Amino acid sequence: MDSFPLGRYSVARIGFGAMQLPGPGVFGPPRDRDAALAVLRRAVELGVNHIDTAQFYGPDVANELIREALHPYPENLALVSKVGGRRDDSGGWVPVAEPADLRRDIEANLRTLGVDQLAAVNLRLFESDGPDQLFDDQLSIMIKARDEGLIGGIGLSNINREHLLHALGRTEIACVQNAFNLVHRESVAELEECTTRGIAFVPFFPLGAAFMQPNPVLGNQLVQDIAERLGRTPAQVALAWTLSVAPNVLLIPGTSSVRHLEENLDVASIELDGDAREQLTAVAS
């Protein structure tokens, strides 16, 4: 499988996202703990060396599962987390913006995963129209954590191009994690900026959000038709298209099923023909 730099690591372009390991709504324990552990172990067996997680997945659940399944970790495994959010008692998503809270959450990720350093940590924004003083203060916390060796690289998530350019004026950025898929391409400007600068772009919701019904990606008739023609699943076709958009795209599809994991990783073997790729690219135009 092709690889791309992520901080000091070189990672396979298809990794694993831990968001689906906790219970429904990314809240509480998994329905089947043994199955969740098996998925993580199988992912590493198949060459996954990039796992995306967060302390607020569960909360705490995803990180604890990763540690139980994989610690001590392979030397080449890039563990990437994110800060900027927490969960309330009912499972709601709560923005965490204060710089001191970001530092505490970085340290919480380190403790639960059982590591001295994370490959990268994404600063996840929830509501921000552009760089402001708070963003600068948050960025200062991230820079300090990197300079002290707690994180290997700084990532940005749910940002716009202005955030990225402002951040690059202060420091190196290891990755950008924004929503992007076949149907919704609002982050194309950020993707293009990352591609030009050689920064890893990690799309979340590459198959559409689970809460969007009907699913605009997997339910797309063209995706289904091409999948049938190629003898693949609609998910594989959508992921293959996303992977083909640019060489710096790193996929982190998540699942709690070993079968789906293996299907996701097999996307690396799919080469869309010219007609298929042109038709899929035109979906959002």
C-alpha positions as CSV (number, residue, x, y, z in Angstrom):
1,M,0.0,0.0,0.0
2,D,1.2,3.5,-0.8
3,S,2.3,5.6,2.2
4,F,2.5,9.4,3.0
5,P,4.3,11.3,5.7
6,L,2.4,12.1,8.9
7,G,4.7,14.0,11.2
8,R,7.9,11.9,11.6
9,Y,6.0,8.8,10.6
10,S,5.4,7.3,7.1
11,V,1.9,5.8,7.2
12,A,-0.1,3.6,4.9
13,R,-2.7,5.7,3.1
14,I,-5.5,3.6,4.6
15,G,-5.6,3.6,8.4
16,F,-8.3,3.0,11.0
17,G,-10.6,5.4,12.8
18,A,-11.7,4.3,16.3
19,M,-14.9,6.3,16.4
20,Q,-17.2,3.3,15.9
21,L,-15.6,1.2,18.6
22,P,-17.6,2.6,21.5
23,G,-21.4,2.1,21.8
24,P,-24.2,3.7,19.8
25,G,-23.6,7.4,19.3
26,V,-20.0,7.0,20.1
27,F,-21.1,6.8,23.8
28,G,-20.6,4.1,26.4
29,P,-19.1,0.6,26.1
30,P,-19.1,-1.4,22.8
31,R,-21.9,-3.8,22.2
32,D,-19.3,-6.6,21.8
33,R,-16.0,-5.8,23.5
34,D,-14.2,-8.9,22.2
35,A,-15.2,-8.0,18.6
36,A,-13.9,-4.4,19.1
37,L,-10.5,-5.8,20.4
38,A,-10.4,-8.3,17.5
39,V,-10.9,-5.4,14.9
40,L,-8.0,-3.5,16.3
41,R,-5.7,-6.5,16.4
42,R,-6.6,-7.5,12.9
43,A,-6.0,-4.0,11.6
44,V,-2.4,-4.1,12.8
45,E,-2.0,-7.6,11.4
46,L,-3.0,-6.3,8.0
47,G,-0.5,-3.5,8.0
48,V,-2.5,-0.6,9.5
49,N,0.0,1.8,11.1
50,H,-2.2,4.9,11.6
51,I,-5.0,4.8,14.2
52,D,-7.1,7.9,14.7
53,T,-8.9,8.2,18.1
54,A,-10.0,10.7,20.8
55,Q,-10.4,10.7,24.5
56,F,-14.0,11.9,24.0
57,Y,-14.9,8.8,22.0
58,G,-16.9,7.0,24.6
59,P,-15.6,9.0,26.5
60,D,-12.5,7.1,27.4
61,V,-13.7,3.9,25.7
62,A,-11.9,4.0,22.4
63,N,-8.5,4.8,24.0
64,E,-8.9,2.1,26.6
65,L,-9.7,-0.5,23.9
66,I,-6.7,0.5,21.8
67,R,-4.4,0.1,24.8
68,E,-5.9,-3.3,25.8
69,A,-5.7,-4.6,22.3
70,L,-2.3,-3.3,21.1
71,H,-0.1,-2.2,24.0
72,P,2.9,-2.5,23.8
73,Y,2.5,-0.9,20.5
74,P,4.5,-1.6,17.3
75,E,7.3,1.0,16.8
76,N,5.8,2.2,13.5
77,L,2.2,2.7,14.8
78,A,1.2,6.3,14.6
79,L,-1.5,7.1,17.2
80,V,-3.3,10.3,16.4
81,S,-5.8,11.9,18.7
82,K,-7.7,15.2,18.9
83,V,-8.7,17.7,21.5
84,G,-11.2,20.5,21.5
85,G,-14.3,18.6,22.6
86,R,-15.8,16.6,25.4
87,R,-19.1,14.7,26.1
88,D,-21.7,15.6,28.6
89,D,-23.6,13.1,30.8
90,S,-26.2,12.4,28.1
91,G,-23.6,12.0,25.3
92,G,-23.9,15.4,23.8
93,W,-20.8,17.0,22.2
94,V,-19.4,19.9,24.2
95,P,-16.8,22.3,22.7
96,V,-13.7,22.8,24.8
97,A,-11.9,25.9,23.9
98,E,-9.9,27.1,26.9
99,P,-6.2,26.5,26.3
100,A,-5.6,25.0,29.8
101,D,-8.3,22.4,29.1
102,L,-6.6,21.5,25.8
103,R,-3.4,20.7,27.7
104,R,-5.2,18.6,30.2
105,D,-6.9,16.6,27.5
106,I,-3.6,16.0,25.7
107,E,-2.2,14.6,28.9
108,A,-5.4,12.5,29.4
109,N,-4.9,10.9,26.0
110,L,-1.3,10.1,26.9
111,R,-2.3,8.4,30.2
112,T,-5.1,6.3,28.8
113,L,-3.2,5.2,25.7
114,G,-0.1,4.5,27.8
115,V,2.4,6.5,25.7
116,D,4.8,9.3,26.3
117,Q,4.2,10.9,22.9
118,L,1.4,10.9,20.4
119,A,2.3,10.9,16.7
120,A,0.0,14.0,16.3
121,V,-2.9,15.7,17.9
122,N,-5.6,17.5,16.0
123,L,-7.0,20.8,17.4
124,R,-10.7,20.3,16.7
125,L,-12.7,23.5,16.2
126,F,-16.4,23.4,16.6
127,E,-17.4,27.0,15.9
128,S,-15.0,29.4,14.3
129,D,-15.3,31.6,11.2
130,G,-11.6,32.2,11.0
131,P,-8.4,32.7,13.0
132,D,-8.9,34.9,16.1
133,Q,-7.2,35.5,19.4
134,L,-8.6,32.3,20.9
135,F,-7.3,30.2,18.0
136,D,-3.9,31.8,18.5
137,D,-4.0,30.9,22.2
138,Q,-5.0,27.4,21.4
139,L,-2.3,27.1,18.8
140,S,0.2,28.2,21.4
141,I,-0.8,25.3,23.7
142,M,-0.3,22.9,20.8
143,I,3.1,24.3,19.9
144,K,4.2,24.1,23.5
145,A,3.0,20.5,23.8
146,R,5.0,19.6,20.7
147,D,8.1,21.4,21.8
148,E,8.0,19.6,25.1
149,G,7.7,16.3,23.3
150,L,4.2,15.3,24.3
151,I,3.0,15.3,20.6
152,G,5.0,14.7,17.5
153,G,3.0,16.9,15.2
154,I,0.2,19.4,15.3
155,G,-3.0,18.8,13.3
156,L,-6.0,21.0,12.7
157,S,-9.6,19.7,12.3
158,N,-12.8,21.3,11.0
159,I,-11.0,24.4,9.9
160,N,-11.0,26.7,6.8
161,R,-8.2,27.7,4.6
162,E,-7.6,30.9,6.6
163,H,-7.1,28.9,9.8
164,L,-4.5,26.8,8.0
165,L,-2.6,29.7,6.4
166,H,-2.6,31.6,9.8
167,A,-1.3,28.5,11.6
168,L,1.4,27.9,9.0
169,G,2.6,31.4,9.6
170,R,3.5,30.2,13.2
171,T,4.4,26.6,12.9
172,E,4.5,23.4,10.9
173,I,1.2,21.5,10.5
174,A,1.3,17.7,10.2
175,C,-2.2,17.1,9.0
176,V,-5.7,18.6,8.4
177,Q,-8.8,16.6,9.2
178,N,-12.0,18.0,7.6
179,A,-15.2,16.5,6.4
180,F,-14.9,15.5,2.8
181,N,-16.6,12.8,0.6
182,L,-17.9,12.1,-2.9
183,V,-21.0,14.2,-2.4
184,H,-19.9,16.9,0.1
185,R,-16.7,18.7,-1.0
186,E,-16.9,21.9,1.0
187,S,-13.3,21.4,2.1
188,V,-11.8,21.3,-1.4
189,A,-9.9,24.5,-0.8
190,E,-8.3,23.1,2.3
191,L,-7.5,19.9,0.5
192,E,-5.9,21.7,-2.4
193,E,-3.8,23.9,0.0
194,C,-2.6,20.7,1.8
195,T,-1.8,19.0,-1.5
196,T,0.3,22.0,-2.7
197,R,2.2,22.1,0.6
198,G,2.6,18.3,1.1
199,I,0.4,18.2,4.2
200,A,-1.6,15.1,5.0
201,F,-5.3,15.6,4.5
202,V,-7.5,13.2,6.5
203,P,-11.2,13.3,5.5
204,F,-13.7,12.4,8.1
205,F,-17.2,11.2,7.1
206,P,-15.7,9.8,3.8
207,L,-18.8,7.6,3.5
208,G,-21.2,10.2,4.7
209,A,-22.3,10.6,8.3
210,A,-24.2,7.7,9.9
211,F,-26.9,10.1,11.1
212,M,-27.7,11.3,7.6
213,Q,-30.5,9.1,6.3
214,P,-30.8,8.2,3.5
215,N,-27.0,8.2,3.2
216,P,-26.1,10.6,0.3
217,V,-22.9,8.7,-0.5
218,L,-23.8,5.0,-0.2
219,G,-27.3,5.6,-1.4
220,N,-26.1,7.4,-4.6
221,Q,-27.3,5.4,-7.6
222,L,-24.2,6.0,-9.6
223,V,-22.0,4.6,-6.7
224,Q,-24.3,1.6,-6.5
225,D,-24.2,1.0,-10.3
226,I,-20.4,1.2,-10.5
227,A,-20.0,-1.0,-7.5
228,E,-22.2,-3.7,-9.1
229,R,-20.2,-3.4,-12.4
230,L,-16.9,-3.8,-10.5
231,G,-18.1,-6.5,-8.2
232,R,-17.3,-4.2,-5.2
233,T,-19.4,-2.7,-2.4
234,P,-20.6,0.9,-2.7
235,A,-18.4,1.8,0.3
236,Q,-15.3,0.4,-1.4
237,V,-16.1,2.5,-4.6
238,A,-16.7,5.7,-2.6
239,L,-13.5,5.2,-0.6
240,A,-11.5,4.3,-3.7
241,W,-12.6,7.6,-5.3
242,T,-11.7,9.6,-2.2
243,L,-8.2,7.9,-2.1
244,S,-7.6,8.8,-5.7
245,V,-8.4,12.5,-5.3
246,A,-4.8,13.4,-4.2
247,P,-1.7,11.6,-3.1
248,N,-1.8,13.2,0.4
249,V,-5.2,11.9,1.2
250,L,-5.1,9.5,4.2
251,L,-8.3,7.5,4.8
252,I,-9.4,6.4,8.3
253,P,-12.6,4.4,7.8
254,G,-13.9,3.1,11.0
255,T,-15.8,-0.1,11.8
256,S,-16.5,-2.6,14.6
257,S,-16.6,-5.5,12.1
258,V,-13.5,-7.5,11.0
259,R,-15.2,-8.2,7.7
260,H,-15.8,-4.5,7.0
261,L,-12.3,-3.7,8.1
262,E,-10.9,-6.2,5.5
263,E,-13.2,-4.7,2.8
264,N,-12.0,-1.2,3.7
265,L,-8.3,-2.1,3.5
266,D,-8.8,-3.9,0.2
267,V,-9.7,-0.5,-1.3
268,A,-6.0,0.0,-1.9
269,S,-6.2,-2.7,-4.6
270,I,-9.0,-0.9,-6.5
271,E,-8.1,1.1,-9.5
272,L,-11.1,3.0,-10.9
273,D,-11.2,3.2,-14.7
274,G,-11.3,6.5,-16.4
275,D,-15.0,6.5,-17.0
276,A,-15.9,5.5,-13.4
277,R,-13.6,8.2,-11.9
278,E,-14.9,10.9,-14.3
279,Q,-18.5,10.0,-13.5
280,L,-17.9,10.0,-9.8
281,T,-16.0,13.2,-9.8
282,A,-19.0,14.8,-11.6
283,V,-21.4,13.8,-8.9
284,A,-21.0,17.0,-6.9
285,S,-20.8,19.4,-9.8
